[in-house]
Amino acid sequence: MNIIGKLSRSIDNITVKAELFRKTNGYTPFIYKFTMDFCDLKRNPQRQPVMSIFFKYLEQNSNLNHTCPYDHDIILKNFVMSEEVLMLLPYPKGDYMVQLGFAVYNKWVLTVKAFVQITD
């Protein structure tokens, strides 16, 4: 996955909404659904251990490797979710969708959907 986010100004107010869906006659909500202050997550990763693991992994392929504010374009390059990261959360076999929404100053600006299939 590759994403380039062009910023027109410095931002220090970012909200992330994370949702997990499982496919059963369509995608239905499954276990996780929460909203968090991304800037707070970067300052205090121990408050959200699951999301902290995910974003720590994401940092390897992006320039999101520091705390807010962000005053440069956001770049995610060649990101592939590895099996090691997926195995951190032991879920039953099946098809899943992870949906991440991003808001800047309380305005939703981006939604990313990733589809995952867990097999043996």
C-alpha positions in Angstrom: 0.0 0.0 0.0 1.2 3.5 -0.9 -0.3 6.7 0.4 0.9 10.3 0.1 -1.0 12.9 2.1 -0.4 16.5 1.1 -0.6 18.8 4.0 -1.5 22.5 3.5 -0.7 23.4 7.1 0.9 22.0 10.2 -1.4 19.7 12.1 -1.4 18.7 15.8 -5.0 17.4 16.2 -5.5 14.0 14.6 -8.2 11.5 15.5 -8.1 7.8 14.4 -11.1 5.6 14.4 -10.3 1.8 14.2 -12.9 -0.8 13.5 -12.6 -4.5 12.9 -15.3 -6.3 10.9 -15.8 -10.1 10.2 -17.4 -11.4 7.1 -20.7 -13.2 7.9 -23.3 -12.4 5.2 -21.5 -9.1 4.6 -19.0 -7.4 6.9 -20.3 -7.0 10.5 -18.6 -5.3 13.5 -16.3 -7.7 15.4 -14.7 -7.0 18.8 -12.8 -3.8 18.2 -14.2 -0.3 17.6 -12.6 2.6 19.2 -11.5 6.2 18.6 -8.3 7.7 19.8 -6.2 10.8 19.8 -3.3 10.0 17.5 -1.0 12.7 18.9 -1.6 11.3 22.4 -0.9 7.8 21.1 2.5 9.0 19.7 3.3 10.7 23.0 2.0 7.9 25.3 2.0 4.6 23.4 1.5 2.5 26.6 -2.1 3.8 26.8 -3.2 1.9 23.6 -0.9 -1.2 23.4 -2.7 -2.8 20.4 -2.7 0.3 18.3 0.8 1.2 19.5 2.1 -2.1 18.0 0.3 -1.5 14.7 1.6 2.1 14.4 5.1 1.1 15.5 5.1 -1.4 12.6 3.7 1.3 10.2 6.6 3.6 11.1 9.0 1.3 9.3 7.4 2.3 6.0 6.4 5.9 6.7 7.5 9.2 8.0 5.1 9.0 11.0 8.1 8.4 13.3 7.7 11.4 15.6 5.1 13.1 17.7 2.8 15.9 16.6 2.8 18.4 15.0 3.2 17.1 11.4 4.3 19.9 9.1 5.3 17.8 6.1 3.5 15.5 3.7 2.6 12.1 5.1 4.2 9.3 3.2 3.4 5.6 3.5 5.5 3.5 1.0 5.4 -0.2 0.2 3.5 -1.1 3.3 2.5 -4.8 3.6 1.0 -6.2 6.7 3.3 -9.1 7.7 2.1 -12.4 9.1 4.1 -11.8 12.3 2.0 -8.7 13.1 -1.3 -10.4 12.3 -0.4 -13.3 14.6 -0.1 -10.9 17.5 -3.9 -11.0 17.6 -5.2 -14.6 17.5 -8.5 -14.5 15.7 -10.6 -17.4 14.4 -10.2 -18.3 10.7 -12.2 -16.2 8.4 -12.3 -13.0 6.3 -11.9 -9.7 8.1 -11.9 -6.0 7.2 -9.9 -3.4 9.2 -11.2 0.1 8.7 -9.2 3.1 9.8 -10.6 6.6 9.7 -8.5 9.7 10.1 -9.8 13.1 11.1 -7.8 16.4 11.2 -9.3 19.0 13.5 -12.4 16.9 13.8 -13.1 16.7 10.1 -12.9 13.2 8.6 -10.4 13.3 5.7 -9.4 9.7 5.0 -10.7 6.2 5.3 -8.5 3.1 4.7 -9.9 -0.4 4.4 -7.7 -3.4 4.5 -9.0 -6.9 3.9 -7.4 -9.9 5.6 -8.0 -13.6 5.3 -6.9 -15.8 8.3 -6.3 -19.4 7.4 -4.4 -22.3 8.9 
